Structures are given as C-alpha cells and as structure tokens.
C-alpha cells in the first residue's frame, strides 16, 4: 500500500488541509493519507489540553473520505511530538520499504533544519511540499518536490481569530460546542 503521512498541528484543521490531502491522493496516486495531529509541537507554544480537541476535529473533517485515516500515535505518546520518532513508528507499523511520503507546507519546510535530528529524518522521508505563499529555498540533502497545487490562502491563525472563517461545518460546530478559541 502506498501511503503518505500528513502530520501537523491542525489548530484547527481547515479546508486547505483537506484539499492538499485530496490533491496528493489524485496527483500522486496514494492509496491512503494518514493525518497525524501533534500532541505538543516542539516549535509552538500550545496548550496540551487542546490536543484531544484537535484530534477530534481532524477526525470530523476527514470522515467523509475512506482513503483518509487519522492516527492518534502522537496523542498516545504524550509529550513533545518529534517527527522523527513518529516517522520511525509509522515505517515500522506499515512496513514501509524506501522513504515515507510526507505532506508539508513551505512554511514548515523552511525550518526543517531546526527539527529534532533533521539529518536522520532526511534519510527516511520524501517530502511533498505544498505552497503556503512562499517558494521553497533549496534544502541540501533533503528528498523533496514541490506539489504543483495552487496556494489556498487559509490559515489556522486567522480562523482562531475569526471563527466565521471556519470552512468545515462539522469543525465549526465542534469549536462552538466546546467553547474553543474564544479568548
């Protein structure tokens, strides 16, 4: 089975995340996209109490596509969510031969050299970099390609500031029901 992982904070998940995954299914022919919401992202200051909600929102947003799977691997591991550890566990769980496909935005990829054991990570992953308003500068030693998808100007930060911009109804309802992002 050809799989691709899509790790992220998803705070909250939005339409652009789903469109990227759908594009990856169609354009690259993956049989499954595995969304992996982080528990505590190492590069962000995020309330761990939100982890369960972010996981639930990803499940709601992806429920309509049988080729989408949501993994709670980082949620179950608790603590900081280091991509290298998750990648190694996914490779073992799915018996991946060769490099693991990995969806990432240009904004996150620009900082890839600062990630935990990035030199080891680059040996295990083929990155599919999606546009986030910037162009990827060359990353020596990393196996990557830029996805030929047009940029969708939606940001989780903007959604948290103004909930009327939430683009997935089930997610918007969940946010309201659980009084998230109100401060």
Secondary structure, DSSP 4 states (H G I P E B T S, - for coil): --EEEEEE--TT--HHHHHHHHHHHHHH--SEEEEEE-SEETTS---TTHHHHHHHHHHHHHTT-TTEEEE-HHHHH-SEE-HHHHHHHHHHHHT--SPEEEEEEHHHHTTGGGSTTHHHHTTTEEEEEEPSSSPPPP-TT-EEEE---------HHHHHH-GGG---HHHHHHHHHTT-S--
